[in-house]
């Protein structure tokens, strides 16, 4: 132990040279930038930086890389809170409460709470990493496939608390997520499941376009419908608000610590990565915080705190398996692993003996990067927050361009854009029909893991693993976690059953969507029929449950005067179901709402069409220009200036820095000459 | 002088200058590449062996191409390497400004799952291979030492990712032709996850690139906690001089045909290709630059210092090898498919 403390102290000494501090700081700055710009996720940024570390010594290389990795989850909060657009997939849960707060004019407070809780979360992650790394080996090795399966199943039950007061819709959404996670080549039999003949779907649907589609596209559609700046009728409470946010974090310190620890521990489990950890923490907060079930999703600062603390603690946790075993806990860690190998460092037991100083350099870099990141964000947040008062005609095309580019981070293919638009449409309809969206994401991420660990467990251990004490404990906890809210509902439900009256079918968005989902489940069952047993076991089970639940949901949406359990039609119009953001369109007529939404979707699908014709970048810039001029009635000079700015940004960042592989356009196919001039075609 | 005349003189001077520069630099290849950018596609995401080799090749290759273009590395993951191969074959400009590193298992997966491969491997412009990629079947020696003969009598749990990956193909063909009793558990996320499972005792072994064993678990090899019981390829890797190849182990001529076909990924290794239909002189330029890079002491040092192997094969030889490999009789391919359960 003395040795460990000594190494920790000397590692700090090693780090405190002007050069390494400078590198750390530039890593932080770059990471913040990458977090703020959705298209430039952490993986791309790390990959960009990696070649520059070839010539550095290991300490300097770790300083700059860790600076970047830690800062990303500070930067990604900013677009999440201000535009409802998660900067990276890791902070989708921050949108749930951060964005409604921004709409209320409390952007400053939400950002303050996010920065402070993510600072403390990050420190908790670093501390857990620093203290557990010498003793972590047996704990990580305890988690074999059956244990991992049990953890994932428990995580899945959180869908119940993430469904707000629409549990039935939550179940169907979660099942839909599970089904979507089965897309791609099945590892057991090599069957290509639901890939509709494309290579794009071989590795499954990437999470980035799904998260952006489900969460960001609907919010942007609502901006179009409301035709107002995001923070409407509210004075911006910037600096004061930020202090308020810090005070919020301080008064909810136990939540910060709990979710931080939860985030770090979850991240140690390989496979449970960024896309679910924030939801697990968010679900935990709903269960444990007073009154959270009613207020979360409607701009409760505790939601922001829970999500952000866990997100940033994650980095420390996922480093544990990377350092101790050389098994990357999340994609960004795979690049870090590459950096280790380039430096000639082999992760594993050596990191705890021979290279302990390096391990502590990493811990300190993570700690300092968190502090720097927070300070910089705190200083800059006021400038960013002003963006939420920007008029919609300028904001919308800019943010939408970033969403397109961001989705493209998925697999760098047209498929990403198609997925973004499909999930965006579904997301908006779900929001409109009062469906909770987080369970879908939870199912989407955990479904793959549940299937994987279940097959490995059964193949390897037969059914013996079912008697493992940890598995039994987690399964019991899962049952309790689902049963408790149902039991507490029973009283209400009985009362409702009496009041339930069947009537003539009433067609609404909710019932149309329910029938649509039902059709998806029925069709999927038909497709699965011919697959080999191993390939169809999970998806068929999901489809069957999906048909049952979606059918009853459809029936209750269409024929009954009740929308679903625990929710009446009257309630729905006056109070939006939990976990669903805010619907409020003021006093706009339904007809006008749908008309404007239709216009929005024509626009975003139109961009795809034009892109396929003339190339992605030219189409993005052109469509932004046209939108500003004709939809937004901006004057030509402004429209031209903004589009030129967009163009310069795309060209500089994506053509010259990232060397993006743009997808092939029709123009480029007909005139291959074009491609020798520019990669856009 | 009227402004018009100045303008005309300027234009004249400009063209004269261009012609002058062009005359001084009469090398057509240098003409073509100078000021251009060459894109090197890597078939995986960042991180991992393909990406590392790509990064290093990208840094040195440009120096050896006349005109010294900058080489940028572009990651194009997906479809088990098919996305990158597909792009190189069907989309990339075939003027020598785009080249790609391709999966060594490309020819095998193409035969097993033709639905994903929209290319004809014989038509690529083969530039060369940096190093062969031998796959070695490693098994833990705890609690008791295990040899190839032991593996034929008792069931050993082998971890694998998906059915079309080499991690599955080699143990499976050993079961089918050599009588090993491996119990292959599919579904692991990555080779890293299997290493972890080996450490926790969930599985006993895996088939993985020798290089990756060297890079990730040198201590296991040093302390003899792991033993390699078979390797792929047509000849034994110097590091595994006493480990038999699958080809040696095959007993009948028919089995040898199957093993020869399955040895092709080891020969191709870290292979680099250009799109089909490249002008022959441009392909020659790229091949020459590649060969020079492989002999560049700086490049060699950079790789060896990081434990990355370098043992190049020229593009001409690779092209010949691909030609042979694709001439594998359909009967052999069908038999391989049946044996592997496809």
Interface residues (C-beta under 8 A of the other chain):
Chain A: X43 X44 X46 X47 X50 X51 X54 X140 X141 X142 X143 X144 X145 X185 X186 X187 X188 X189 X190 X192 X197 X199 X200 X202 X203 X270 X271 X321 X325 X326 X327 X328 X331 X334 X335 X336 X337 X338 X341 X342 X344 X346 X347 X348 X349 X350 X411 X412 X413 X451 X452 X455 X456 X459 X460 X659 X660 X661 X664 X672 X675 X676 X679
Chain B: X39 X41 X45 X46 X47 X48 X51 X52 X55 X59 X72 X73 X74 X75 X76 X77 X78 X79 X80 X82 X83 X86 X87 X91 X92 X93 X95 X97 X113 X115 X116 X157 X161 X162 X163 X164 X183 X185 X186 X187 X188 X189 X190 X192 X193 X195 X196 X197 X199 X200 X201 X202 X203 X215 X216 X217 X218 X219 X305 X306 X307 X342
